[in-house]
Amino acid sequence: QVQLVESGGGLVQSGGSLRLSCAASGFSLDDVPIGWFRQAPGMGREGVACIRGRDGSTYYADAVKGRFTISRDKNMVYLEMNNLEPEDTAVYYCARPPGPWQNVCTAVAEGRGAANFAYWGQGTQVTVSS
């Protein structure tokens, strides 16, 4: 049974940092990509970062490039977020595609691609105050 559970969200001041965690179970992270998405109130689900299963290549949306880092270790995927801005305020989700679709990360790097992902965590709220 595929399961994804996010944690690590919270309230932080502008310029601060947070590390989000995504605990994966029921499958191996070596087989499938994992994407991080975010959704602000009234907005669609935006691609943020992605890590491929096969080779660990990482992909980032322009809005977070240079500030966010995605990584993985055993059954965990992390999103290190630095220099946070109020515009980063959203619910953050980790997700995986239905199968070993390695190319889904390309769309995530374009800030989209949610339709390619079938399994989602419950989300964790990140709030950045100015």
N, C-alpha and C positions, 0 to 999 in steps of 0.2 A: 504494500500500500504506500503510494507516494505521499509524502507529507513534507511541508515546508513551514517553518516557524521562525518569524522575525522577532528580534528584540534589540534594545539599545537606543530607541528613540527617546526624545525628551525636549526640554526647553533650554535653549542656549542663546547667548547674546551674539549679535553680529560680530563676525571675526573669530568666533569660537569653533570648536571641533566636536565631533561625535563619531563613534564607531558603531555601525549597525552590524548585526549578526543574523545569519540565516542558517538554521539547523535543518539539514536535509536527511530524510530517512526513506527507506524503501527502494533505493536505487544508488548507483555509484556516480559520484561527480566526475569520474573519468570518462563517462559515456555521453553525457549531455551538457549543453551550455546552461548557464544560469544567468538570468538577467535581473537587474534592479530597475524598477519603475517607480514613479511617484505620481501622485494625483492631488492637486490642489482643489479646494472647493470650487465647484462649478466648471471644472476643467476636465479634459480627457486624461487618460493615463499616458504619461510621457516616459519614453525610454531614457535611462540615465547611464547605465554601464552594463557590460556583459563580459562573461568569461567563458571561453570555449572549453568543452570537456576534453577534447582530444589532445590539445597541445597547450592549453592554459593561456592562449592569446587573449588580450584584453582590448576592449572597445569602450569609447566614451563619447557621450553627446558633447557638443561644443559648449553647452551651458555649464558643464562641470569639469571640462578638461583642465588639468593642472591643479585642480582642487580636490577631486575625489579619486580614490584608488580602490579598485576591486581586487580581491585576492581570495584564495581558498586554501583550506588545510583539512585533510581527511574529509569529514562529512559537513564541514562548515564553510560558508562563503561570507566574506566580510566586505563592508563598504566603509572605508575610512573617509570621512568628510572633514575637510579643513577650510578655513577662511569662509565660513558659512555666511550667507546673506539672507535677508528677509525673504527674498524671492525663492529660496530653497524650502520654505515652509510648505509641507505637504504630508500626506500619508505615503510611506515608502513600503514597497512590496518586493519580495523576491519571487521569481517564477521560473518554470522550466517548460520547454516545448513538449509535445506529445511523444516525440521520439528523438533519436540522435541527430537532430537537424542542426548541424554546425553553422550553417550560414545565417541563422536568425540574428546573430549578433550585429550584422551589418545594418539592419533596420534600427536596432536599438541605438546604435551610434548616430543615427539620423534623428533621434528623438521620438521614434515611433516603434511599431512592431509588436504591440501588445497582442494583436490577433494571432500571432504565431505561437503564443504560449498558452498551455492548457492547464497547468497546475500552478496555483497561487497560494501564498501564505495569507494570513489574516491582516497583515499590515502593521506598521508601527509609526506613530505620529512624531514628526519632527517639526518643532516650532522655533523659529529664529526671530528674536526681538531686535528692534533697531535701537 
